[in-house]
Amino acid sequence: SSSYRLRFLGSDEILIREGEKGDYVYLVKSGKLKAFKIEGDKEVELGQIQPGEFVGEMAYINGEARSANVSSLTPCELIEMPIGNLDSVLFSKPAWAKALMKTLSKRLKKSNEEKFSSED
């Protein structure tokens, strides 16, 4: 069996729920998603996920539960990879490993910008 498969979402479908155990990591082939948290009775958008970016990768990196919700803004095509197989998938697909690095550096840059702008 292959260690990854395609997954399709319509618009406005939940892919990841905050607090759940992360079993899969996704690479976005097409479409757009958003990450958000629910605070009280309102939804706070954390950012958007574009084609070529990973989503759900923090569970792979730190082994923690999902830290936010993710839903589709448009119909999406995703590559779904079990977290347990991700090491071997990334090893055999350098382009995907590079996409993961790009995603992480983008998130890091964004969180640093937010940290420094909220300190004034």
CYANA upper distance limits for C-alpha pairs under 8 A (distance plus 0.5 A):
  3 SER  CA     81 MET  CA      6.90
  3 SER  CA     82 PRO  CA      7.52
  3 SER  CA     85 ASN  CA      6.85
  3 SER  CA     89 VAL  CA      7.57
  4 TYR  CA     79 ILE  CA      7.10
  4 TYR  CA     80 GLU  CA      5.99
  4 TYR  CA     81 MET  CA      5.05
  4 TYR  CA     82 PRO  CA      7.43
  5 ARG  CA     79 ILE  CA      6.21
  5 ARG  CA     80 GLU  CA      5.82
  5 ARG  CA     81 MET  CA      7.32
  6 LEU  CA     77 GLU  CA      7.41
  6 LEU  CA     78 LEU  CA      6.21
  6 LEU  CA     79 ILE  CA      5.21
  6 LEU  CA     80 GLU  CA      6.45
  7 ARG  CA     77 GLU  CA      6.40
  7 ARG  CA     78 LEU  CA      5.56
  7 ARG  CA     79 ILE  CA      6.60
  7 ARG  CA     80 GLU  CA      6.78
  8 PHE  CA     75 PRO  CA      7.91
  8 PHE  CA     76 CYS  CA      6.17
  8 PHE  CA     77 GLU  CA      5.23
  8 PHE  CA     78 LEU  CA      6.73
  9 LEU  CA     13 GLU  CA      6.82
  9 LEU  CA     72 SER  CA      7.41
  9 LEU  CA     75 PRO  CA      5.96
  9 LEU  CA     76 CYS  CA      5.57
  9 LEU  CA     77 GLU  CA      7.12
 10 GLY  CA     72 SER  CA      7.59
 10 GLY  CA     74 THR  CA      7.07
 10 GLY  CA     75 PRO  CA      4.73
 10 GLY  CA     76 CYS  CA      6.97
 11 SER  CA     72 SER  CA      5.89
 11 SER  CA     73 LEU  CA      5.84
 11 SER  CA     74 THR  CA      4.83
 11 SER  CA     75 PRO  CA      5.23
 11 SER  CA     76 CYS  CA      8.07
 12 ASP  CA     71 SER  CA      6.43
 12 ASP  CA     72 SER  CA      5.34
 12 ASP  CA     73 LEU  CA      5.92
 12 ASP  CA     74 THR  CA      7.37
 13 GLU  CA     71 SER  CA      5.80
 13 GLU  CA     72 SER  CA      5.83
 13 GLU  CA     73 LEU  CA      8.45
 14 ILE  CA     69 ASN  CA      7.96
 14 ILE  CA     70 VAL  CA      6.49
 14 ILE  CA     71 SER  CA      4.67
 14 ILE  CA     72 SER  CA      7.06
 15 LEU  CA     69 ASN  CA      8.10
 15 LEU  CA     70 VAL  CA      6.02
 15 LEU  CA     71 SER  CA      5.84
 15 LEU  CA     72 SER  CA      7.75
 16 ILE  CA     20 GLU  CA      8.25
 16 ILE  CA     56 GLY  CA      8.11
 16 ILE  CA     66 ARG  CA      7.84
 16 ILE  CA     68 ALA  CA      7.99
 16 ILE  CA     69 ASN  CA      5.68
 16 ILE  CA     70 VAL  CA      5.41
 16 ILE  CA     71 SER  CA      7.46
 17 ARG  CA     66 ARG  CA      7.16
 17 ARG  CA     68 ALA  CA      6.95
 17 ARG  CA     69 ASN  CA      4.95
 17 ARG  CA     70 VAL  CA      7.16
 18 GLU  CA     37 LYS  CA      8.09
 18 GLU  CA     65 ALA  CA      7.93
 18 GLU  CA     66 ARG  CA      5.37
 18 GLU  CA     67 SER  CA      5.74
 18 GLU  CA     68 ALA  CA      4.84
 18 GLU  CA     69 ASN  CA      5.35
 19 GLY  CA     65 ALA  CA      5.75
 19 GLY  CA     66 ARG  CA      5.47
 19 GLY  CA     67 SER  CA      6.77
 19 GLY  CA     68 ALA  CA      7.93
 20 GLU  CA     65 ALA  CA      5.92
 20 GLU  CA     66 ARG  CA      5.90
 21 LYS  CA     59 ALA  CA      8.33
 21 LYS  CA     64 GLU  CA      7.77
 21 LYS  CA     65 ALA  CA      5.14
 21 LYS  CA     66 ARG  CA      6.69
 22 GLY  CA     56 GLY  CA      7.77
 22 GLY  CA     59 ALA  CA      5.89
 22 GLY  CA     60 TYR  CA      8.13
 22 GLY  CA     63 GLY  CA      8.27
 22 GLY  CA     64 GLU  CA      8.00
 22 GLY  CA     65 ALA  CA      6.38
 22 GLY  CA     66 ARG  CA      6.46
 22 GLY  CA     83 ILE  CA      8.15
 23 ASP  CA     59 ALA  CA      8.35
 23 ASP  CA     82 PRO  CA      6.39
 23 ASP  CA     83 ILE  CA      6.02
 23 ASP  CA     84 GLY  CA      8.36
 24 TYR  CA     56 GLY  CA      7.59
 24 TYR  CA     80 GLU  CA      6.83
 24 TYR  CA     81 MET  CA      5.88
 24 TYR  CA     82 PRO  CA      4.95
 24 TYR  CA     83 ILE  CA      5.56
 25 VAL  CA     54 PHE  CA      7.71
 25 VAL  CA     55 VAL  CA      6.71
 25 VAL  CA     56 GLY  CA      5.46
 25 VAL  CA     57 GLU  CA      5.94
 25 VAL  CA     59 ALA  CA      8.40
 25 VAL  CA     60 TYR  CA      7.82
 25 VAL  CA     80 GLU  CA      6.48
 25 VAL  CA     81 MET  CA      5.78
 25 VAL  CA     82 PRO  CA      6.90
 25 VAL  CA     83 ILE  CA      6.58
 25 VAL  CA     86 LEU  CA      8.44
 26 TYR  CA     54 PHE  CA      6.04
 26 TYR  CA     55 VAL  CA      5.68
 26 TYR  CA     56 GLY  CA      6.80
 26 TYR  CA     57 GLU  CA      7.97
 26 TYR  CA     78 LEU  CA      6.56
 26 TYR  CA     79 ILE  CA      5.92
 26 TYR  CA     80 GLU  CA      5.21
 26 TYR  CA     81 MET  CA      6.68
 27 LEU  CA     51 PRO  CA      8.27
 27 LEU  CA     52 GLY  CA      7.10
 27 LEU  CA     53 GLU  CA      6.35
 27 LEU  CA     54 PHE  CA      4.90
 27 LEU  CA     55 VAL  CA      6.82
 27 LEU  CA     78 LEU  CA      6.07
 27 LEU  CA     79 ILE  CA      5.55
 27 LEU  CA     80 GLU  CA      7.29
 28 VAL  CA     32 LYS  CA      8.44
 28 VAL  CA     49 ILE  CA      8.34
 28 VAL  CA     50 GLN  CA      7.27
 28 VAL  CA     51 PRO  CA      5.26
 28 VAL  CA     52 GLY  CA      6.02
 28 VAL  CA     53 GLU  CA      6.20
 28 VAL  CA     54 PHE  CA      6.70
 28 VAL  CA     55 VAL  CA      7.96
 28 VAL  CA     76 CYS  CA      7.92
 28 VAL  CA     77 GLU  CA      6.87
 28 VAL  CA     78 LEU  CA      5.13
 28 VAL  CA     79 ILE  CA      6.99
 29 LYS  CA     51 PRO  CA      5.69
 29 LYS  CA     52 GLY  CA      6.59
 29 LYS  CA     76 CYS  CA      7.95
 29 LYS  CA     77 GLU  CA      5.88
 29 LYS  CA     78 LEU  CA      5.85
 29 LYS  CA     79 ILE  CA      7.43
 30 SER  CA     50 GLN  CA      8.18
 30 SER  CA     51 PRO  CA      5.60
 30 SER  CA     52 GLY  CA      8.45
 30 SER  CA     75 PRO  CA      8.49
 30 SER  CA     76 CYS  CA      5.87
 30 SER  CA     77 GLU  CA      5.63
 30 SER  CA     78 LEU  CA      7.54
 31 GLY  CA     50 GLN  CA      7.35
 31 GLY  CA     51 PRO  CA      6.78
 31 GLY  CA     72 SER  CA      8.23
 31 GLY  CA     73 LEU  CA      8.08
 31 GLY  CA     74 THR  CA      6.06
 31 GLY  CA     75 PRO  CA      6.18
 31 GLY  CA     76 CYS  CA      4.76
 31 GLY  CA     77 GLU  CA      7.07
 32 LYS  CA     48 GLN  CA      7.48
 32 LYS  CA     49 ILE  CA      6.29
 32 LYS  CA     50 GLN  CA      5.65
 32 LYS  CA     51 PRO  CA      7.29
 32 LYS  CA     72 SER  CA      6.63
 32 LYS  CA     73 LEU  CA      5.99
 32 LYS  CA     74 THR  CA      6.15
 32 LYS  CA     75 PRO  CA      8.07
 32 LYS  CA     76 CYS  CA      7.08
 33 LEU  CA     48 GLN  CA      6.14
 33 LEU  CA     49 ILE  CA      5.53
 33 LEU  CA     50 GLN  CA      7.34
 33 LEU  CA     70 VAL  CA      7.20
 33 LEU  CA     71 SER  CA      6.05
 33 LEU  CA     72 SER  CA      4.68
 33 LEU  CA     73 LEU  CA      5.51
 33 LEU  CA     74 THR  CA      7.59
 33 LEU  CA     76 CYS  CA      8.40
 34 LYS  CA     45 GLU  CA      7.48
 34 LYS  CA     46 LEU  CA      7.86
 34 LYS  CA     47 GLY  CA      6.26
 34 LYS  CA     48 GLN  CA      4.75
 34 LYS  CA     49 ILE  CA      6.34
 34 LYS  CA     70 VAL  CA      6.07
 34 LYS  CA     71 SER  CA      6.14
 34 LYS  CA     72 SER  CA      6.88
 34 LYS  CA     73 LEU  CA      7.10
 35 ALA  CA     45 GLU  CA      6.53
 35 ALA  CA     46 LEU  CA      5.82
 35 ALA  CA     47 GLY  CA      6.01
 35 ALA  CA     48 GLN  CA      6.65
 35 ALA  CA     49 ILE  CA      8.00
 35 ALA  CA     68 ALA  CA      6.83
 35 ALA  CA     69 ASN  CA      6.06
 35 ALA  CA     70 VAL  CA      4.89
 35 ALA  CA     71 SER  CA      7.22
 36 PHE  CA     43 GLU  CA      7.02
 36 PHE  CA     44 VAL  CA      5.90
 36 PHE  CA     45 GLU  CA      4.77
 36 PHE  CA     46 LEU  CA      5.57
 36 PHE  CA     47 GLY  CA      7.76
 36 PHE  CA     68 ALA  CA      6.33
 36 PHE  CA     69 ASN  CA      5.75
 36 PHE  CA     70 VAL  CA      6.78
 37 LYS  CA     43 GLU  CA      6.36
 37 LYS  CA     44 VAL  CA      5.79
 37 LYS  CA     45 GLU  CA      7.11
 37 LYS  CA     46 LEU  CA      7.79
 37 LYS  CA     68 ALA  CA      6.00
 37 LYS  CA     69 ASN  CA      6.51
 38 ILE  CA     42 LYS  CA      6.21
 38 ILE  CA     43 GLU  CA      5.13
 38 ILE  CA     44 VAL  CA      6.65
 39 GLU  CA     43 GLU  CA      6.73
 39 GLU  CA     44 VAL  CA      7.36
 49 ILE  CA     53 GLU  CA      6.91
 49 ILE  CA     54 PHE  CA      8.20
 49 ILE  CA     55 VAL  CA      7.64
 52 GLY  CA     99 ALA  CA      6.91
 53 GLU  CA     99 ALA  CA      6.64
 53 GLU  CA    100 LEU  CA      7.40
 53 GLU  CA    102 LYS  CA      7.98
 53 GLU  CA    103 THR  CA      5.94
 54 PHE  CA     99 ALA  CA      7.55
 54 PHE  CA    100 LEU  CA      6.42
 54 PHE  CA    103 THR  CA      6.57
 56 GLY  CA     60 TYR  CA      8.17
 56 GLY  CA     66 ARG  CA      7.90
 57 GLU  CA     61 ILE  CA      6.91
 57 GLU  CA    100 LEU  CA      8.43
 58 MET  CA     62 ASN  CA      6.37
 58 MET  CA     63 GLY  CA      7.78
 58 MET  CA     64 GLU  CA      7.96
 58 MET  CA     66 ARG  CA      8.20
 59 ALA  CA     63 GLY  CA      5.15
 59 ALA  CA     64 GLU  CA      5.74
 59 ALA  CA     65 ALA  CA      6.78
 59 ALA  CA     66 ARG  CA      6.93
 59 ALA  CA     83 ILE  CA      8.48
 60 TYR  CA     83 ILE  CA      6.40
 72 SER  CA     76 CYS  CA      7.30
 81 MET  CA     85 ASN  CA      7.48
 81 MET  CA     86 LEU  CA      6.89
 82 PRO  CA     86 LEU  CA      6.84
 85 ASN  CA     89 VAL  CA      6.76
 86 LEU  CA     90 LEU  CA      6.46
 87 ASP  CA     91 PHE  CA      6.62
 88 SER  CA     92 SER  CA      6.69
 89 VAL  CA     93 LYS  CA      6.54
 90 LEU  CA     94 PRO  CA      6.55
 90 LEU  CA     96 TRP  CA      6.50
 90 LEU  CA     97 ALA  CA      5.52
 91 PHE  CA     97 ALA  CA      7.89
 93 LYS  CA     97 ALA  CA      7.08
 94 PRO  CA     98 LYS  CA      6.65
 95 ALA  CA     99 ALA  CA      6.72
 96 TRP  CA    100 LEU  CA      6.70
 97 ALA  CA    101 MET  CA      6.89
 98 LYS  CA    102 LYS  CA      6.70
 99 ALA  CA    103 THR  CA      6.65
100 LEU  CA    104 LEU  CA      6.71
101 MET  CA    105 SER  CA      6.62
102 LYS  CA    106 LYS  CA      6.66
103 THR  CA    107 ARG  CA      6.77
104 LEU  CA    108 LEU  CA      6.55
105 SER  CA    109 LYS  CA      6.55
106 LYS  CA    110 LYS  CA      6.70
107 ARG  CA    111 SER  CA      6.63
108 LEU  CA    112 ASN  CA      6.58
109 LYS  CA    113 GLU  CA      6.66
110 LYS  CA    114 GLU  CA      6.73
111 SER  CA    115 LYS  CA      6.54
112 ASN  CA    116 PHE  CA      6.68
113 GLU  CA    117 SER  CA      6.49
114 GLU  CA    118 SER  CA      6.54
115 LYS  CA    119 GLU  CA      7.12
116 PHE  CA    120 ASP  CA      8.09
